[in-house]
Amino acid sequence: MAQMNLSLPDGLKAWVESRVSEGRYASASDYVRDLMRRDQERAEEIAWLQAEIDKGRASGIDPREPEQIFADAKAAYHPKKKDD
């Protein structure tokens, strides 16, 4: 495992130490690793969302009225039963 040294202001150092003392993390390193993993996951989710937005924009404008779009979506997810 690689090692990295960080310098923190006193207030942040105290915050990290308080989180560790609560017992959820074994050490300051464990806490920082958890924060970094969460940040990485969030960045990946944002990248996925941006890609979906880009695909939507590239698909063009739907010529249907909004009411028809909603009706079609509702029908697709809640199909009528055969005895309706």
SULVENTA-V137488 format. One record per residue. N is the residue number from 1. RES is the residue in three letters. BURIAL is 1 if it has 16 or more other C-alpha atoms within 10 Angstrom, else 0. Layout:
# SULVENTA-V137488
<<N:RES:BURIAL> <N:RES:BURIAL>>
This chain:
# SULVENTA-V137488
<<1:MET:0> <2:ALA:0> <3:GLN:0> <4:MET:0> <5:ASN:0> <6:LEU:0> <7:SER:0> <8:LEU:0> <9:PRO:0> <10:ASP:0> <11:GLY:0> <12:LEU:0> <13:LYS:0> <14:ALA:0> <15:TRP:0> <16:VAL:1> <17:GLU:0> <18:SER:0> <19:ARG:0> <20:VAL:1> <21:SER:0> <22:GLU:0> <23:GLY:0> <24:ARG:0> <25:TYR:1> <26:ALA:0> <27:SER:0> <28:ALA:1> <29:SER:0> <30:ASP:0> <31:TYR:1> <32:VAL:0> <33:ARG:0> <34:ASP:0> <35:LEU:0> <36:MET:0> <37:ARG:0> <38:ARG:0> <39:ASP:0> <40:GLN:0> <41:GLU:0> <42:ARG:0> <43:ALA:0> <44:GLU:0> <45:GLU:0> <46:ILE:0> <47:ALA:0> <48:TRP:0> <49:LEU:0> <50:GLN:0> <51:ALA:0> <52:GLU:0> <53:ILE:0> <54:ASP:0> <55:LYS:0> <56:GLY:0> <57:ARG:0> <58:ALA:0> <59:SER:0> <60:GLY:0> <61:ILE:0> <62:ASP:0> <63:PRO:0> <64:ARG:0> <65:GLU:0> <66:PRO:0> <67:GLU:0> <68:GLN:0> <69:ILE:0> <70:PHE:0> <71:ALA:0> <72:ASP:0> <73:ALA:0> <74:LYS:0> <75:ALA:0> <76:ALA:0> <77:TYR:0> <78:HIS:0> <79:PRO:0> <80:LYS:0> <81:LYS:0> <82:LYS:0> <83:ASP:0> <84:ASP:0>>
